Amino acid sequence: MVMRTIEVVDAELRVLAAYRRACAEAGHPVRSTAVMDRLLDERSVLADAGPGDQGAVGA
C-alpha cells in the first residue's frame, strides 16, 4: 500500500489544474473532471483525518 500525503495530492491537483488551463487556452477544454474529483475526495479524507493521523492514507 502506498501512503500519500495531503501535500502530494495538492501537488497533483496543481498539475492537473495547469494542464486544464493550458488546454482551455489552446481551445481544447478537457471535458472529464473524474481524476480531479477523485483527488478532491482523497484530499477531503486526508483533511478530515487530522494532524494526529500524520495526514496520509493508503492509495
ChimeraX commands (.cxc) that place a marker at each C-alpha (Angstrom):
marker #1 position 0.00,0.00,0.00 radius 0.5
marker #1 position 1.30,3.43,-0.98 radius 0.5
marker #1 position 0.98,6.18,1.61 radius 0.5
marker #1 position 0.03,9.56,0.17 radius 0.5
marker #1 position 0.12,12.87,1.97 radius 0.5
marker #1 position -2.05,15.91,1.51 radius 0.5
marker #1 position 0.99,17.67,0.02 radius 0.5
marker #1 position 1.27,15.01,-2.71 radius 0.5
marker #1 position -2.44,15.25,-3.52 radius 0.5
marker #1 position -2.22,19.06,-3.61 radius 0.5
marker #1 position 0.74,18.86,-5.99 radius 0.5
marker #1 position -1.20,16.55,-8.32 radius 0.5
marker #1 position -4.18,18.92,-8.22 radius 0.5
marker #1 position -1.92,21.84,-9.18 radius 0.5
marker #1 position -0.52,19.90,-12.14 radius 0.5
marker #1 position -3.99,18.92,-13.36 radius 0.5
marker #1 position -5.25,22.49,-12.97 radius 0.5
marker #1 position -2.31,23.79,-15.02 radius 0.5
marker #1 position -2.97,21.15,-17.70 radius 0.5
marker #1 position -6.67,22.04,-17.88 radius 0.5
marker #1 position -5.83,25.75,-18.07 radius 0.5
marker #1 position -3.31,25.15,-20.90 radius 0.5
marker #1 position -5.84,23.04,-22.81 radius 0.5
marker #1 position -8.54,25.69,-22.40 radius 0.5
marker #1 position -6.18,28.45,-23.56 radius 0.5
marker #1 position -5.39,26.38,-26.66 radius 0.5
marker #1 position -9.11,25.91,-27.31 radius 0.5
marker #1 position -9.14,22.25,-26.26 radius 0.5
marker #1 position -11.06,22.01,-22.99 radius 0.5
marker #1 position -10.77,18.80,-21.03 radius 0.5
marker #1 position -14.30,17.53,-20.53 radius 0.5
marker #1 position -13.82,14.96,-17.78 radius 0.5
marker #1 position -13.24,16.01,-14.19 radius 0.5
marker #1 position -13.16,12.44,-12.85 radius 0.5
marker #1 position -9.47,12.50,-11.88 radius 0.5
marker #1 position -9.75,15.86,-10.16 radius 0.5
marker #1 position -12.91,14.71,-8.38 radius 0.5
marker #1 position -11.09,11.61,-7.10 radius 0.5
marker #1 position -8.18,13.72,-5.89 radius 0.5
marker #1 position -10.50,16.17,-4.16 radius 0.5
marker #1 position -12.27,13.27,-2.45 radius 0.5
marker #1 position -8.91,11.88,-1.33 radius 0.5
marker #1 position -7.86,15.32,-0.09 radius 0.5
marker #1 position -11.07,15.60,1.89 radius 0.5
marker #1 position -10.35,12.28,3.62 radius 0.5
marker #1 position -6.83,13.45,4.42 radius 0.5
marker #1 position -8.05,16.77,5.80 radius 0.5
marker #1 position -10.68,15.02,7.95 radius 0.5
marker #1 position -8.02,12.63,9.31 radius 0.5
marker #1 position -6.46,15.50,11.23 radius 0.5
marker #1 position -2.88,16.16,12.26 radius 0.5
marker #1 position -2.71,13.22,14.70 radius 0.5
marker #1 position -3.08,10.81,11.79 radius 0.5
marker #1 position 0.02,12.16,10.00 radius 0.5
marker #1 position -2.13,13.27,7.03 radius 0.5
marker #1 position -1.60,10.12,4.97 radius 0.5
marker #1 position -3.89,7.43,3.63 radius 0.5
marker #1 position -3.33,4.35,1.55 radius 0.5
marker #1 position -3.99,4.71,-2.16 radius 0.5
marker link #1:1,2 radius 0.2
marker link #1:2,3 radius 0.2
marker link #1:3,4 radius 0.2
marker link #1:4,5 radius 0.2
marker link #1:5,6 radius 0.2
marker link #1:6,7 radius 0.2
marker link #1:7,8 radius 0.2
marker link #1:8,9 radius 0.2
marker link #1:9,10 radius 0.2
marker link #1:10,11 radius 0.2
marker link #1:11,12 radius 0.2
marker link #1:12,13 radius 0.2
marker link #1:13,14 radius 0.2
marker link #1:14,15 radius 0.2
marker link #1:15,16 radius 0.2
marker link #1:16,17 radius 0.2
marker link #1:17,18 radius 0.2
marker link #1:18,19 radius 0.2
marker link #1:19,20 radius 0.2
marker link #1:20,21 radius 0.2
marker link #1:21,22 radius 0.2
marker link #1:22,23 radius 0.2
marker link #1:23,24 radius 0.2
marker link #1:24,25 radius 0.2
marker link #1:25,26 radius 0.2
marker link #1:26,27 radius 0.2
marker link #1:27,28 radius 0.2
marker link #1:28,29 radius 0.2
marker link #1:29,30 radius 0.2
marker link #1:30,31 radius 0.2
marker link #1:31,32 radius 0.2
marker link #1:32,33 radius 0.2
marker link #1:33,34 radius 0.2
marker link #1:34,35 radius 0.2
marker link #1:35,36 radius 0.2
marker link #1:36,37 radius 0.2
marker link #1:37,38 radius 0.2
marker link #1:38,39 radius 0.2
marker link #1:39,40 radius 0.2
marker link #1:40,41 radius 0.2
marker link #1:41,42 radius 0.2
marker link #1:42,43 radius 0.2
marker link #1:43,44 radius 0.2
marker link #1:44,45 radius 0.2
marker link #1:45,46 radius 0.2
marker link #1:46,47 radius 0.2
marker link #1:47,48 radius 0.2
marker link #1:48,49 radius 0.2
marker link #1:49,50 radius 0.2
marker link #1:50,51 radius 0.2
marker link #1:51,52 radius 0.2
marker link #1:52,53 radius 0.2
marker link #1:53,54 radius 0.2
marker link #1:54,55 radius 0.2
marker link #1:55,56 radius 0.2
marker link #1:56,57 radius 0.2
marker link #1:57,58 radius 0.2
marker link #1:58,59 radius 0.2
view
